[in-house]
Amino acid sequence: MELITPSWSNPELASFRDAVRRFVASEIAPHGQRWRDQQHVDRDLWNKAGEMGLLAADIPEEYGGAGGNFAHMAVVFEELGYAGDMAFGLHVHAIVAHYLLNQGTEEQKRRYLPQLASGEMVAAIAMSEPGAGSDLKGIRTSAVRGADGYRLNGSKTFISNGYLADLVLVVAKTDPAGGAKGISLMLLETRDNPGFRVGRILEKVGQKGQDTCELFFDDAHVPLANVLGGEEGRGFVQLMTELPYERTIIGVAGVAAIERALHLTVEHAKERRAFGQALIEMQNTRFVLAEIKTEATVARIFIDRCVEDMLAGRMDTVRASMAKYWLSDLQCKVVDQCVQLFGGYGYMLDYPIAQMYVDARVQRIYGGANEIMKEIIARSL
């Protein structure tokens, strides 16, 4: 699969990419169907990825990470995308690590980041509730302070990594009358926590190998020291500060999927014959692929600029919202066009393009629905 070399690449990143590609080929790609059947990846994958330095590639070495930067994580997410993997919930794990790195106390960083880096702990973030998704101010999960810690009550849904999570970053209300200022982020350890319960693994349209669950809290215990940042009421600001990282990751994954879909479809169009000629010799096929090639190139240039902005520390909420909305929309459009060019085979899950079709749709929903992204962009006008 020949790809455009990212503008932010260098020899060290190219070597890192080779190592990541080998790891994905040996430890992830062969297991996709089995993981879809069991609805989660094997637990030891997290430990293997930790040994490779993939779980916290952009976390400083002093906290157990690999000491790289956002470009290293972009390489990991691109290679997962090129392999068609949508089961390994590394994106959520990395997001929680960055909440800790940028918003946590020194004690919280030193306690949890090394365990996240090694795979000893798997992380999840619990925002959405049955009655509150993009509207975080509408959450009802509560955290009531007592002498020995907080008692967490409520439920969350659509939680990626929920089945295997050892550490859950929970969005909760510590002051029900405080509005946005009454929201706090709580670090809940799931092991030996009798008030915590994992519900069923949810049956999704796609991404079936990724464990997405309901979580329930019935007086679940959170130590006093486990309010992220050590201070109540900062949760909403912390969320708004860290969301650009998540949304840029979604953009990176979207471009990788677009490039993979184009590659698969070009190969199919060269091999498949109809009416005495290869599909790629037909004008409609050639024109559709020409459009996709152009869009893929524009998307690559845009996401490369976003990665450069992340590396320079100048990526803002508006630009990240643009990347998330436009690239996920484009991903769904391109994959749909590619399915059409595959004909009936494009609807068969034996063909990777069909799996990409069902896996892509949620990109426009999680990380903030694309309609919310447009509202954020519009407010900047």
Helices and strands as residue ranges (DSSP letters): H 11-27, G 29-31, H 32-38, H 43-51, G 61-63, H 70-82, H 90-103, H 106-118, E 123-126, G 136-138, E 142-146, E 149-160, E 167-173, G 179-182, E 183-189, E 196-201, E 212-222, G 224-226, G 228-230, H 235-271, E 273-274, E 277-278, G 279-281, H 283-312, H 317-342, G 343-347, H 352-360, G 361-364, H 370-379
